[in-house]
């Protein structure tokens, strides 16, 4: 799976339907149209930190991401960080499964 960042305010969200397989068609969506519990990848800029959550702006809208303090610390998440988050939408927030800061390694998000 590839995610292309076109700038701090641009974003790509790729909906995964099972395992990402070479040649598999993937549907793209945005924060604005995010609706279900499908596993998706969302990229954007961190605009606010809130304990073990942060507010992510992908240029189409903002969403609260539940990411756990230890994973945020390990990924060096701060305001203005561009980050890719894999997870799912649940009850008006995005539950993170992994965090990948721009140019960094992917950090798994485990419940604290």
Gaussian input, Z-matrix of N, CA and C with variables (Angstrom, degrees):
# hf/3-21g

backbone

0 1
 N
 C     1     B1
 C     2     B2     1     A1
 N     3     B3     2     A2     1     D1
 C     4     B4     3     A3     2     D2
 C     5     B5     4     A4     3     D3
 N     6     B6     5     A5     4     D4
 C     7     B7     6     A6     5     D5
 C     8     B8     7     A7     6     D6
 N     9     B9     8     A8     7     D7
 C    10    B10     9     A9     8     D8
 C    11    B11    10    A10     9     D9
 N    12    B12    11    A11    10    D10
 C    13    B13    12    A12    11    D11
 C    14    B14    13    A13    12    D12
 N    15    B15    14    A14    13    D13
 C    16    B16    15    A15    14    D14
 C    17    B17    16    A16    15    D15
 N    18    B18    17    A17    16    D16
 C    19    B19    18    A18    17    D17
 C    20    B20    19    A19    18    D18
 N    21    B21    20    A20    19    D19
 C    22    B22    21    A21    20    D20
 C    23    B23    22    A22    21    D21
 N    24    B24    23    A23    22    D22
 C    25    B25    24    A24    23    D23
 C    26    B26    25    A25    24    D24
 N    27    B27    26    A26    25    D25
 C    28    B28    27    A27    26    D26
 C    29    B29    28    A28    27    D27
 N    30    B30    29    A29    28    D28
 C    31    B31    30    A30    29    D29
 C    32    B32    31    A31    30    D30
 N    33    B33    32    A32    31    D31
 C    34    B34    33    A33    32    D32
 C    35    B35    34    A34    33    D33
 N    36    B36    35    A35    34    D34
 C    37    B37    36    A36    35    D35
 C    38    B38    37    A37    36    D36
 N    39    B39    38    A38    37    D37
 C    40    B40    39    A39    38    D38
 C    41    B41    40    A40    39    D39
 N    42    B42    41    A41    40    D40
 C    43    B43    42    A42    41    D41
 C    44    B44    43    A43    42    D42
 N    45    B45    44    A44    43    D43
 C    46    B46    45    A45    44    D44
 C    47    B47    46    A46    45    D45
 N    48    B48    47    A47    46    D46
 C    49    B49    48    A48    47    D47
 C    50    B50    49    A49    48    D48
 N    51    B51    50    A50    49    D49
 C    52    B52    51    A51    50    D50
 C    53    B53    52    A52    51    D51
 N    54    B54    53    A53    52    D52
 C    55    B55    54    A54    53    D53
 C    56    B56    55    A55    54    D54
 N    57    B57    56    A56    55    D55
 C    58    B58    57    A57    56    D56
 C    59    B59    58    A58    57    D57
 N    60    B60    59    A59    58    D58
 C    61    B61    60    A60    59    D59
 C    62    B62    61    A61    60    D60
 N    63    B63    62    A62    61    D61
 C    64    B64    63    A63    62    D62
 C    65    B65    64    A64    63    D63
 N    66    B66    65    A65    64    D64
 C    67    B67    66    A66    65    D65
 C    68    B68    67    A67    66    D66
 N    69    B69    68    A68    67    D67
 C    70    B70    69    A69    68    D68
 C    71    B71    70    A70    69    D69
 N    72    B72    71    A71    70    D70
 C    73    B73    72    A72    71    D71
 C    74    B74    73    A73    72    D72
 N    75    B75    74    A74    73    D73
 C    76    B76    75    A75    74    D74
 C    77    B77    76    A76    75    D75
 N    78    B78    77    A77    76    D76
 C    79    B79    78    A78    77    D77
 C    80    B80    79    A79    78    D78
 N    81    B81    80    A80    79    D79
 C    82    B82    81    A81    80    D80
 C    83    B83    82    A82    81    D81
 N    84    B84    83    A83    82    D82
 C    85    B85    84    A84    83    D83
 C    86    B86    85    A85    84    D84
 N    87    B87    86    A86    85    D85
 C    88    B88    87    A87    86    D86
 C    89    B89    88    A88    87    D87
 N    90    B90    89    A89    88    D88
 C    91    B91    90    A90    89    D89
 C    92    B92    91    A91    90    D90
 N    93    B93    92    A92    91    D91
 C    94    B94    93    A93    92    D92
 C    95    B95    94    A94    93    D93
 N    96    B96    95    A95    94    D94
 C    97    B97    96    A96    95    D95
 C    98    B98    97    A97    96    D96
 N    99    B99    98    A98    97    D97
 C   100   B100    99    A99    98    D98
 C   101   B101   100   A100    99    D99
 N   102   B102   101   A101   100   D100
 C   103   B103   102   A102   101   D101
 C   104   B104   103   A103   102   D102
 N   105   B105   104   A104   103   D103
 C   106   B106   105   A105   104   D104
 C   107   B107   106   A106   105   D105
 N   108   B108   107   A107   106   D106
 C   109   B109   108   A108   107   D107
 C   110   B110   109   A109   108   D108
 N   111   B111   110   A110   109   D109
 C   112   B112   111   A111   110   D110
 C   113   B113   112   A112   111   D111
 N   114   B114   113   A113   112   D112
 C   115   B115   114   A114   113   D113
 C   116   B116   115   A115   114   D114
 N   117   B117   116   A116   115   D115
 C   118   B118   117   A117   116   D116
 C   119   B119   118   A118   117   D117
 N   120   B120   119   A119   118   D118
 C   121   B121   120   A120   119   D119
 C   122   B122   121   A121   120   D120
 N   123   B123   122   A122   121   D121
 C   124   B124   123   A123   122   D122
 C   125   B125   124   A124   123   D123
 N   126   B126   125   A125   124   D124
 C   127   B127   126   A126   125   D125
 C   128   B128   127   A127   126   D126
 N   129   B129   128   A128   127   D127
 C   130   B130   129   A129   128   D128
 C   131   B131   130   A130   129   D129
 N   132   B132   131   A131   130   D130
 C   133   B133   132   A132   131   D131
 C   134   B134   133   A133   132   D132
 N   135   B135   134   A134   133   D133
 C   136   B136   135   A135   134   D134
 C   137   B137   136   A136   135   D135
 N   138   B138   137   A137   136   D136
 C   139   B139   138   A138   137   D137
 C   140   B140   139   A139   138   D138
 N   141   B141   140   A140   139   D139
 C   142   B142   141   A141   140   D140
 C   143   B143   142   A142   141   D141
 N   144   B144   143   A143   142   D142
 C   145   B145   144   A144   143   D143
 C   146   B146   145   A145   144   D144
 N   147   B147   146   A146   145   D145
 C   148   B148   147   A147   146   D146
 C   149   B149   148   A148   147   D147
 N   150   B150   149   A149   148   D148
 C   151   B151   150   A150   149   D149
 C   152   B152   151   A151   150   D150
 N   153   B153   152   A152   151   D151
 C   154   B154   153   A153   152   D152
 C   155   B155   154   A154   153   D153
 N   156   B156   155   A155   154   D154
 C   157   B157   156   A156   155   D155
 C   158   B158   157   A157   156   D156
 N   159   B159   158   A158   157   D157
 C   160   B160   159   A159   158   D158
 C   161   B161   160   A160   159   D159
 N   162   B162   161   A161   160   D160
 C   163   B163   162   A162   161   D161
 C   164   B164   163   A163   162   D162
 N   165   B165   164   A164   163   D163
 C   166   B166   165   A165   164   D164
 C   167   B167   166   A166   165   D165
 N   168   B168   167   A167   166   D166
 C   169   B169   168   A168   167   D167
 C   170   B170   169   A169   168   D168
 N   171   B171   170   A170   169   D169
 C   172   B172   171   A171   170   D170
 C   173   B173   172   A172   171   D171
 N   174   B174   173   A173   172   D172
 C   175   B175   174   A174   173   D173
 C   176   B176   175   A175   174   D174
 N   177   B177   176   A176   175   D175
 C   178   B178   177   A177   176   D176
 C   179   B179   178   A178   177   D177
 N   180   B180   179   A179   178   D178
 C   181   B181   180   A180   179   D179
 C   182   B182   181   A181   180   D180
 N   183   B183   182   A182   181   D181
 C   184   B184   183   A183   182   D182
 C   185   B185   184   A184   183   D183
 N   186   B186   185   A185   184   D184
 C   187   B187   186   A186   185   D185
 C   188   B188   187   A187   186   D186
 N   189   B189   188   A188   187   D187
 C   190   B190   189   A189   188   D188
 C   191   B191   190   A190   189   D189
 N   192   B192   191   A191   190   D190
 C   193   B193   192   A192   191   D191
 C   194   B194   193   A193   192   D192
 N   195   B195   194   A194   193   D193
 C   196   B196   195   A195   194   D194
 C   197   B197   196   A196   195   D195
 N   198   B198   197   A197   196   D196
 C   199   B199   198   A198   197   D197
 C   200   B200   199   A199   198   D198
 N   201   B201   200   A200   199   D199
 C   202   B202   201   A201   200   D200
 C   203   B203   202   A202   201   D201
 N   204   B204   203   A203   202   D202
 C   205   B205   204   A204   203   D203
 C   206   B206   205   A205   204   D204
 N   207   B207   206   A206   205   D205
 C   208   B208   207   A207   206   D206
 C   209   B209   208   A208   207   D207
 N   210   B210   209   A209   208   D208
 C   211   B211   210   A210   209   D209
 C   212   B212   211   A211   210   D210
 N   213   B213   212   A212   211   D211
 C   214   B214   213   A213   212   D212
 C   215   B215   214   A214   213   D213
 N   216   B216   215   A215   214   D214
 C   217   B217   216   A216   215   D215
 C   218   B218   217   A217   216   D216
 N   219   B219   218   A218   217   D217
 C   220   B220   219   A219   218   D218
 C   221   B221   220   A220   219   D219
 N   222   B222   221   A221   220   D220
 C   223   B223   222   A222   221   D221
 C   224   B224   223   A223   222   D222
 N   225   B225   224   A224   223   D223
 C   226   B226   225   A225   224   D224
 C   227   B227   226   A226   225   D225
 N   228   B228   227   A227   226   D226
 C   229   B229   228   A228   227   D227
 C   230   B230   229   A229   228   D228
 N   231   B231   230   A230   229   D229
 C   232   B232   231   A231   230   D230
 C   233   B233   232   A232   231   D231
 N   234   B234   233   A233   232   D232
 C   235   B235   234   A234   233   D233
 C   236   B236   235   A235   234   D234
 N   237   B237   236   A236   235   D235
 C   238   B238   237   A237   236   D236
 C   239   B239   238   A238   237   D237
 N   240   B240   239   A239   238   D238
 C   241   B241   240   A240   239   D239
 C   242   B242   241   A241   240   D240
 N   243   B243   242   A242   241   D241
 C   244   B244   243   A243   242   D242
 C   245   B245   244   A244   243   D243
 N   246   B246   245   A245   244   D244
 C   247   B247   246   A246   245   D245
 C   248   B248   247   A247   246   D246
 N   249   B249   248   A248   247   D247
 C   250   B250   249   A249   248   D248
 C   251   B251   250   A250   249   D249
 N   252   B252   251   A251   250   D250
 C   253   B253   252   A252   251   D251
 C   254   B254   253   A253   252   D252
 N   255   B255   254   A254   253   D253
 C   256   B256   255   A255   254   D254
 C   257   B257   256   A256   255   D255
 N   258   B258   257   A257   256   D256
 C   259   B259   258   A258   257   D257
 C   260   B260   259   A259   258   D258
 N   261   B261   260   A260   259   D259
 C   262   B262   261   A261   260   D260
 C   263   B263   262   A262   261   D261
 N   264   B264   263   A263   262   D262
 C   265   B265   264   A264   263   D263
 C   266   B266   265   A265   264   D264
 N   267   B267   266   A266   265   D265
 C   268   B268   267   A267   266   D266
 C   269   B269   268   A268   267   D267
 N   270   B270   269   A269   268   D268
 C   271   B271   270   A270   269   D269
 C   272   B272   271   A271   270   D270
 N   273   B273   272   A272   271   D271
 C   274   B274   273   A273   272   D272
 C   275   B275   274   A274   273   D273
 N   276   B276   275   A275   274   D274
 C   277   B277   276   A276   275   D275
 C   278   B278   277   A277   276   D276
 N   279   B279   278   A278   277   D277
 C   280   B280   279   A279   278   D278
 C   281   B281   280   A280   279   D279
 N   282   B282   281   A281   280   D280
 C   283   B283   282   A282   281   D281
 C   284   B284   283   A283   282   D282
 N   285   B285   284   A284   283   D283
 C   286   B286   285   A285   284   D284
 C   287   B287   286   A286   285   D285
 N   288   B288   287   A287   286   D286
 C   289   B289   288   A288   287   D287
 C   290   B290   289   A289   288   D288
 N   291   B291   290   A290   289   D289
 C   292   B292   291   A291   290   D290
 C   293   B293   292   A292   291   D291
 N   294   B294   293   A293   292   D292
 C   295   B295   294   A294   293   D293
 C   296   B296   295   A295   294   D294
 N   297   B297   296   A296   295   D295
 C   298   B298   297   A297   296   D296
 C   299   B299   298   A298   297   D297
 N   300   B300   299   A299   298   D298
 C   301   B301   300   A300   299   D299
 C   302   B302   301   A301   300   D300
 N   303   B303   302   A302   301   D301
 C   304   B304   303   A303   302   D302
 C   305   B305   304   A304   303   D303
 N   306   B306   305   A305   304   D304
 C   307   B307   306   A306   305   D305
 C   308   B308   307   A307   306   D306
 N   309   B309   308   A308   307   D307
 C   310   B310   309   A309   308   D308
 C   311   B311   310   A310   309   D309
 N   312   B312   311   A311   310   D310
 C   313   B313   312   A312   311   D311
 C   314   B314   313   A313   312   D312
 N   315   B315   314   A314   313   D313
 C   316   B316   315   A315   314   D314
 C   317   B317   316   A316   315   D315
 N   318   B318   317   A317   316   D316
 C   319   B319   318   A318   317   D317
 C   320   B320   319   A319   318   D318
 N   321   B321   320   A320   319   D319
 C   322   B322   321   A321   320   D320
 C   323   B323   322   A322   321   D321
 N   324   B324   323   A323   322   D322
 C   325   B325   324   A324   323   D323
 C   326   B326   325   A325   324   D324
 N   327   B327   326   A326   325   D325
 C   328   B328   327   A327   326   D326
 C   329   B329   328   A328   327   D327
 N   330   B330   329   A329   328   D328
 C   331   B331   330   A330   329   D329
 C   332   B332   331   A331   330   D330
 N   333   B333   332   A332   331   D331
 C   334   B334   333   A333   332   D332
 C   335   B335   334   A334   333   D333

   B1=1.4415
   B2=1.5109
   B3=1.3315
   B4=1.4512
   B5=1.5126
   B6=1.3225
   B7=1.4501
   B8=1.5108
   B9=1.3014
   B10=1.4499
   B11=1.5097
   B12=1.3378
   B13=1.4530
   B14=1.5137
   B15=1.3054
   B16=1.4523
   B17=1.5159
   B18=1.2907
   B19=1.4525
   B20=1.5087
   B21=1.3267
   B22=1.4578
   B23=1.5185
   B24=1.3306
   B25=1.4559
   B26=1.5206
   B27=1.3137
   B28=1.4651
   B29=1.5172
   B30=1.3134
   B31=1.4567
   B32=1.5055
   B33=1.3152
   B34=1.4484
   B35=1.5120
   B36=1.3120
   B37=1.4522
   B38=1.5130
   B39=1.3117
   B40=1.4445
   B41=1.5164
   B42=1.3189
   B43=1.4534
   B44=1.5152
   B45=1.3267
   B46=1.4542
   B47=1.5197
   B48=1.2922
   B49=1.4587
   B50=1.5179
   B51=1.3185
   B52=1.4505
   B53=1.5099
   B54=1.3171
   B55=1.4545
   B56=1.5143
   B57=1.3313
   B58=1.4688
   B59=1.5207
   B60=1.3050
   B61=1.4549
   B62=1.5178
   B63=1.3387
   B64=1.4597
   B65=1.5214
   B66=1.3217
   B67=1.4460
   B68=1.5157
   B69=1.3249
   B70=1.4592
   B71=1.5270
   B72=1.3067
   B73=1.4565
   B74=1.5190
   B75=1.3394
   B76=1.4512
   B77=1.5203
   B78=1.3147
   B79=1.4501
   B80=1.5149
   B81=1.3323
   B82=1.4531
   B83=1.5122
   B84=1.3460
   B85=1.4557
   B86=1.5188
   B87=1.3194
   B88=1.4624
   B89=1.5195
   B90=1.3421
   B91=1.4605
   B92=1.5228
   B93=1.3181
   B94=1.4563
   B95=1.5379
   B96=1.3367
   B97=1.4631
   B98=1.5280
   B99=1.3238
   B100=1.4581
   B101=1.5208
   B102=1.3460
   B103=1.4568
   B104=1.5289
   B105=1.2936
   B106=1.4628
   B107=1.5162
   B108=1.3199
   B109=1.4564
   B110=1.5191
   B111=1.3389
   B112=1.4600
   B113=1.5209
   B114=1.3197
   B115=1.4624
   B116=1.5237
   B117=1.3358
   B118=1.4591
   B119=1.5174
   B120=1.3218
   B121=1.4559
   B122=1.5163
   B123=1.3191
   B124=1.4564
   B125=1.5238
   B126=1.3244
   B127=1.4651
   B128=1.5148
   B129=1.3165
   B130=1.4529
   B131=1.5124
   B132=1.3324
   B133=1.4667
   B134=1.5252
   B135=1.3290
   B136=1.4590
   B137=1.5264
   B138=1.3387
   B139=1.4646
   B140=1.5272
   B141=1.3426
   B142=1.4636
   B143=1.5234
   B144=1.3314
   B145=1.4596
   B146=1.5223
   B147=1.3510
   B148=1.4663
   B149=1.5248
   B150=1.3234
   B151=1.4630
   B152=1.5127
   B153=1.3516
   B154=1.4680
   B155=1.5294
   B156=1.3292
   B157=1.4641
   B158=1.5222
   B159=1.3182
   B160=1.4593
   B161=1.5185
   B162=1.3292
   B163=1.4570
   B164=1.5187
   B165=1.3315
   B166=1.4582
   B167=1.5228
   B168=1.3287
   B169=1.4688
   B170=1.5205
   B171=1.3490
   B172=1.4657
   B173=1.5199
   B174=1.3341
   B175=1.4534
   B176=1.5152
   B177=1.3522
   B178=1.4687
   B179=1.5140
   B180=1.3150
   B181=1.4569
   B182=1.5114
   B183=1.3139
   B184=1.4552
   B185=1.5165
   B186=1.3487
   B187=1.4566
   B188=1.5167
   B189=1.3400
   B190=1.4547
   B191=1.5260
   B192=1.3293
   B193=1.4591
   B194=1.5216
   B195=1.3336
   B196=1.4606
   B197=1.5195
   B198=1.3500
   B199=1.4609
   B200=1.5185
   B201=1.3191
   B202=1.4588
   B203=1.5360
   B204=1.3079
   B205=1.4623
   B206=1.5233
   B207=1.3341
   B208=1.4693
   B209=1.5267
   B210=1.3259
   B211=1.4710
   B212=1.5194
   B213=1.3371
   B214=1.4666
   B215=1.5253
   B216=1.3243
   B217=1.4678
   B218=1.5358
   B219=1.3340
   B220=1.4669
   B221=1.5292
   B222=1.3245
   B223=1.4666
   B224=1.5327
   B225=1.3384
   B226=1.4723
   B227=1.5328
   B228=1.3315
   B229=1.4672
   B230=1.5226
   B231=1.3194
   B232=1.4612
   B233=1.5234
   B234=1.3287
   B235=1.4619
   B236=1.5255
   B237=1.3179
   B238=1.4723
   B239=1.5252
   B240=1.3428
   B241=1.4591
   B242=1.5268
   B243=1.3306
   B244=1.4613
   B245=1.5213
   B246=1.3283
   B247=1.4551
   B248=1.5263
   B249=1.3336
   B250=1.4578
   B251=1.5217
   B252=1.3276
   B253=1.4589
   B254=1.5198
   B255=1.3287
   B256=1.4589
   B257=1.5178
   B258=1.3246
   B259=1.4538
   B260=1.5094
   B261=1.3325
   B262=1.4595
   B263=1.5255
   B264=1.3220
   B265=1.4591
   B266=1.5189
   B267=1.3471
   B268=1.4554
   B269=1.5251
   B270=1.3218
   B271=1.4708
   B272=1.5260
   B273=1.3084
   B274=1.4655
   B275=1.5236
   B276=1.3250
   B277=1.4586
   B278=1.5199
   B279=1.3154
   B280=1.4527
   B281=1.5221
   B282=1.3173
   B283=1.4623
   B284=1.5260
   B285=1.3235
   B286=1.4640
   B287=1.5247
   B288=1.3290
   B289=1.4633
   B290=1.5224
   B291=1.3460
   B292=1.4685
   B293=1.5229
   B294=1.3361
   B295=1.4617
   B296=1.5146
   B297=1.3293
   B298=1.4593
   B299=1.5237
   B300=1.3512
   B301=1.4635
   B302=1.5213
   B303=1.3351
   B304=1.4635
   B305=1.5283
   B306=1.3246
   B307=1.4564
   B308=1.5133
   B309=1.3320
   B310=1.4614
   B311=1.5098
   B312=1.3193
   B313=1.4569
   B314=1.5254
   B315=1.3218
   B316=1.4588
   B317=1.5239
   B318=1.3405
   B319=1.4596
   B320=1.5269
   B321=1.3491
   B322=1.4670
   B323=1.5275
   B324=1.3240
   B325=1.4640
   B326=1.5200
   B327=1.3249
   B328=1.4598
   B329=1.5164
   B330=1.3332
   B331=1.4645
   B332=1.5167
   B333=1.3594
   B334=1.4788
   B335=1.5096
   A1=108.69
   A2=117.36
   A3=122.07
   A4=109.15
   A5=116.09
   A6=121.33
   A7=106.84
   A8=118.12
   A9=123.66
   A10=109.16
   A11=116.68
   A12=121.16
   A13=107.67
   A14=117.49
   A15=122.18
   A16=111.39
   A17=118.45
   A18=123.52
   A19=109.20
   A20=116.22
   A21=120.52
   A22=112.67
   A23=117.60
   A24=117.74
   A25=113.13
   A26=117.97
   A27=120.39
   A28=109.21
   A29=116.35
   A30=118.50
   A31=111.35
   A32=113.28
   A33=121.09
   A34=107.22
   A35=116.93
   A36=122.09
   A37=106.43
   A38=116.16
   A39=120.92
   A40=109.13
   A41=117.44
   A42=121.78
   A43=108.05
   A44=116.17
   A45=121.27
   A46=108.33
   A47=116.90
   A48=121.02
   A49=107.08
   A50=116.22
   A51=121.52
   A52=109.17
   A53=116.61
   A54=121.54
   A55=110.44
   A56=116.49
   A57=120.46
   A58=108.00
   A59=116.90
   A60=122.68
   A61=108.55
   A62=117.96
   A63=119.51
   A64=110.47
   A65=116.76
   A66=121.70
   A67=114.63
   A68=117.41
   A69=121.45
   A70=110.01
   A71=117.85
   A72=121.84
   A73=109.00
   A74=116.33
   A75=121.15
   A76=109.28
   A77=116.23
   A78=122.11
   A79=109.17
   A80=116.94
   A81=120.50
   A82=109.69
   A83=115.21
   A84=121.50
   A85=108.76
   A86=117.44
   A87=122.69
   A88=109.38
   A89=116.88
   A90=120.98
   A91=109.50
   A92=115.85
   A93=121.99
   A94=112.54
   A95=117.53
   A96=120.79
   A97=113.44
   A98=117.97
   A99=122.78
   A100=109.67
   A101=117.46
   A102=119.21
   A103=115.50
   A104=120.48
   A105=119.93
   A106=112.60
   A107=115.39
   A108=122.03
   A109=113.14
   A110=118.41
   A111=120.16
   A112=109.62
   A113=116.52
   A114=121.40
   A115=106.82
   A116=115.97
   A117=121.31
   A118=110.23
   A119=115.49
   A120=122.50
   A121=107.83
   A122=115.48
   A123=123.41
   A124=108.85
   A125=118.16
   A126=121.99
   A127=109.77
   A128=115.92
   A129=120.52
   A130=110.88
   A131=115.19
   A132=122.17
   A133=110.30
   A134=115.79
   A135=121.44
   A136=107.90
   A137=116.71
   A138=120.18
   A139=112.89
   A140=118.03
   A141=120.41
   A142=109.61
   A143=116.94
   A144=123.26
   A145=108.44
   A146=116.08
   A147=121.42
   A148=109.00
   A149=118.31
   A150=121.58
   A151=110.54
   A152=116.79
   A153=119.46
   A154=111.70
   A155=116.47
   A156=123.19
   A157=109.30
   A158=115.78
   A159=120.29
   A160=109.00
   A161=115.50
   A162=122.16
   A163=107.97
   A164=116.62
   A165=123.34
   A166=109.72
   A167=116.60
   A168=122.96
   A169=107.73
   A170=116.56
   A171=120.04
   A172=112.63
   A173=117.11
   A174=120.64
   A175=113.15
   A176=118.08
   A177=121.51
   A178=110.95
   A179=116.32
   A180=121.85
   A181=109.78
   A182=115.59
   A183=121.74
   A184=108.92
   A185=115.20
   A186=120.20
   A187=108.76
   A188=115.23
   A189=120.80
   A190=108.21
   A191=116.01
   A192=122.28
   A193=108.46
   A194=117.29
   A195=122.84
   A196=106.94
   A197=116.20
   A198=119.27
   A199=114.97
   A200=119.72
   A201=123.95
   A202=111.47
   A203=115.41
   A204=123.43
   A205=112.88
   A206=118.50
   A207=120.66
   A208=111.71
   A209=117.95
   A210=120.80
   A211=110.79
   A212=117.40
   A213=120.47
   A214=110.57
   A215=116.50
   A216=121.02
   A217=110.04
   A218=116.99
   A219=120.94
   A220=111.78
   A221=117.38
   A222=121.62
   A223=112.16
   A224=117.17
   A225=123.38
   A226=111.51
   A227=115.69
   A228=121.34
   A229=109.32
   A230=116.25
   A231=122.51
   A232=107.99
   A233=116.21
   A234=120.55
   A235=108.46
   A236=116.48
   A237=126.40
   A238=113.97
   A239=118.44
   A240=121.24
   A241=108.82
   A242=116.86
   A243=121.19
   A244=106.48
   A245=116.57
   A246=121.05
   A247=110.01
   A248=115.06
   A249=122.50
   A250=106.73
   A251=116.24
   A252=122.35
   A253=108.67
   A254=116.81
   A255=121.37
   A256=107.05
   A257=116.60
   A258=120.62
   A259=111.02
   A260=115.95
   A261=120.23
   A262=110.20
   A263=115.39
   A264=123.39
   A265=109.09
   A266=116.31
   A267=120.60
   A268=109.61
   A269=117.29
   A270=122.54
   A271=113.58
   A272=117.18
   A273=124.25
   A274=115.33
   A275=118.44
   A276=120.69
   A277=108.99
   A278=115.29
   A279=122.13
   A280=108.17
   A281=117.41
   A282=123.05
   A283=109.02
   A284=117.05
   A285=121.51
   A286=111.44
   A287=115.35
   A288=122.69
   A289=110.45
   A290=116.78
   A291=122.25
   A292=109.31
   A293=115.76
   A294=124.00
   A295=108.17
   A296=117.19
   A297=121.46
   A298=108.12
   A299=117.18
   A300=118.32
   A301=109.45
   A302=117.26
   A303=122.02
   A304=109.95
   A305=116.67
   A306=121.87
   A307=114.48
   A308=117.86
   A309=121.00
   A310=112.57
   A311=114.71
   A312=119.72
   A313=110.60
   A314=115.80
   A315=122.07
   A316=109.85
   A317=115.32
   A318=122.65
   A319=108.46
   A320=118.04
   A321=119.30
   A322=110.10
   A323=116.83
   A324=122.25
   A325=107.71
   A326=115.61
   A327=122.02
   A328=107.92
   A329=117.78
   A330=120.37
   A331=110.09
   A332=115.45
   A333=120.78
   A334=110.34
   D1=135.74
   D2=178.31
   D3=-118.68
   D4=138.65
   D5=174.44
   D6=-121.60
   D7=126.87
   D8=-177.17
   D9=-105.66
   D10=122.00
   D11=175.67
   D12=-94.66
   D13=125.29
   D14=-178.57
   D15=-104.06
   D16=12.41
   D17=-178.07
   D18=140.58
   D19=169.46
   D20=-175.09
   D21=-61.78
   D22=-29.83
   D23=-177.40
   D24=-100.68
   D25=-6.40
   D26=178.76
   D27=-89.72
   D28=157.01
   D29=-177.80
   D30=-152.31
   D31=156.23
   D32=172.79
   D33=-130.90
   D34=131.96
   D35=173.84
   D36=-120.61
   D37=124.91
   D38=-179.92
   D39=-111.61
   D40=122.44
   D41=178.13
   D42=-82.02
   D43=128.79
   D44=179.14
   D45=-101.39
   D46=131.21
   D47=174.74
   D48=-114.69
   D49=82.02
   D50=-173.88
   D51=92.08
   D52=-153.19
   D53=179.25
   D54=-77.29
   D55=141.80
   D56=177.21
   D57=-71.09
   D58=118.07
   D59=-179.03
   D60=-114.14
   D61=143.29
   D62=177.14
   D63=-54.31
   D64=135.01
   D65=179.04
   D66=81.61
   D67=-2.98
   D68=-179.09
   D69=-73.90
   D70=132.99
   D71=177.42
   D72=-75.75
   D73=131.12
   D74=-179.67
   D75=-121.37
   D76=137.39
   D77=179.05
   D78=-87.76
   D79=137.35
   D80=178.00
   D81=-105.51
   D82=147.57
   D83=178.55
   D84=-144.48
   D85=-177.82
   D86=-179.79
   D87=-132.66
   D88=170.09
   D89=175.50
   D90=-54.88
   D91=-40.10
   D92=-178.09
   D93=-58.15
   D94=-33.41
   D95=-176.38
   D96=-111.50
   D97=6.05
   D98=-179.98
   D99=-65.28
   D100=126.58
   D101=-173.78
   D102=-136.30
   D103=-29.83
   D104=-167.15
   D105=-116.99
   D106=-175.74
   D107=178.89
   D108=-89.39
   D109=16.74
   D110=175.90
   D111=-62.90
   D112=147.53
   D113=173.81
   D114=-74.50
   D115=127.50
   D116=-178.94
   D117=-137.60
   D118=163.81
   D119=174.45
   D120=-115.68
   D121=127.80
   D122=-175.45
   D123=-124.62
   D124=133.03
   D125=178.54
   D126=-123.49
   D127=140.92
   D128=178.29
   D129=-179.34
   D130=-164.00
   D131=-176.63
   D132=-109.60
   D133=136.30
   D134=175.29
   D135=-73.97
   D136=123.68
   D137=-179.06
   D138=-110.30
   D139=-14.83
   D140=177.27
   D141=-160.80
   D142=142.35
   D143=174.14
   D144=-102.13
   D145=140.26
   D146=-177.69
   D147=-142.89
   D148=77.76
   D149=-178.56
   D150=66.10
   D151=-119.09
   D152=178.69
   D153=-95.03
   D154=17.16
   D155=175.75
   D156=-121.74
   D157=163.75
   D158=169.62
   D159=-146.13
   D160=158.39
   D161=179.05
   D162=-98.12
   D163=122.69
   D164=-177.57
   D165=-108.99
   D166=132.69
   D167=178.06
   D168=-114.58
   D169=120.08
   D170=-179.80
   D171=-105.34
   D172=11.62
   D173=-179.64
   D174=90.89
   D175=-16.99
   D176=176.73
   D177=-109.48
   D178=-13.61
   D179=-177.85
   D180=170.16
   D181=-178.90
   D182=179.23
   D183=-124.20
   D184=149.15
   D185=178.28
   D186=-144.77
   D187=143.78
   D188=175.13
   D189=-78.96
   D190=129.18
   D191=-179.53
   D192=-110.07
   D193=122.29
   D194=175.11
   D195=-88.05
   D196=110.79
   D197=-170.92
   D198=-126.20
   D199=-6.02
   D200=-178.95
   D201=70.40
   D202=134.69
   D203=-174.28
   D204=-58.59
   D205=-44.56
   D206=-176.33
   D207=-63.85
   D208=-41.10
   D209=178.36
   D210=-68.27
   D211=-39.52
   D212=178.31
   D213=-63.22
   D214=-41.01
   D215=178.72
   D216=-64.79
   D217=-46.66
   D218=-178.98
   D219=-63.38
   D220=-35.77
   D221=179.48
   D222=-84.83
   D223=-0.97
   D224=-179.74
   D225=56.04
   D226=45.83
   D227=179.57
   D228=-75.24
   D229=127.53
   D230=175.84
   D231=-146.49
   D232=170.50
   D233=177.69
   D234=-58.58
   D235=138.54
   D236=-178.23
   D237=78.99
   D238=1.32
   D239=174.76
   D240=-72.55
   D241=134.47
   D242=170.76
   D243=-89.80
   D244=128.73
   D245=-173.55
   D246=-141.06
   D247=149.09
   D248=171.82
   D249=-109.11
   D250=129.51
   D251=-177.37
   D252=-122.54
   D253=128.32
   D254=172.45
   D255=-104.71
   D256=133.78
   D257=-179.20
   D258=177.23
   D259=-150.08
   D260=-178.06
   D261=-146.82
   D262=152.69
   D263=179.60
   D264=-84.29
   D265=129.22
   D266=-178.55
   D267=-152.80
   D268=121.02
   D269=175.74
   D270=51.33
   D271=55.07
   D272=175.07
   D273=66.85
   D274=14.53
   D275=171.66
   D276=-142.34
   D277=166.32
   D278=-177.17
   D279=-105.46
   D280=117.41
   D281=179.64
   D282=-85.36
   D283=111.16
   D284=-176.75
   D285=-77.32
   D286=138.94
   D287=171.75
   D288=-107.14
   D289=-33.90
   D290=174.58
   D291=-143.20
   D292=153.87
   D293=174.09
   D294=-124.81
   D295=134.42
   D296=175.63
   D297=-132.71
   D298=101.94
   D299=176.91
   D300=-67.69
   D301=151.70
   D302=-179.34
   D303=-52.42
   D304=119.63
   D305=179.24
   D306=80.52
   D307=4.13
   D308=-177.46
   D309=-109.30
   D310=-175.18
   D311=179.36
   D312=-92.42
   D313=158.50
   D314=-179.28
   D315=-77.65
   D316=128.43
   D317=-178.67
   D318=-111.29
   D319=125.04
   D320=176.39
   D321=-71.57
   D322=145.39
   D323=177.81
   D324=-102.90
   D325=115.15
   D326=178.85
   D327=-113.56
   D328=140.09
   D329=178.71
   D330=-58.09
   D331=130.31
   D332=177.53
   D333=-73.22

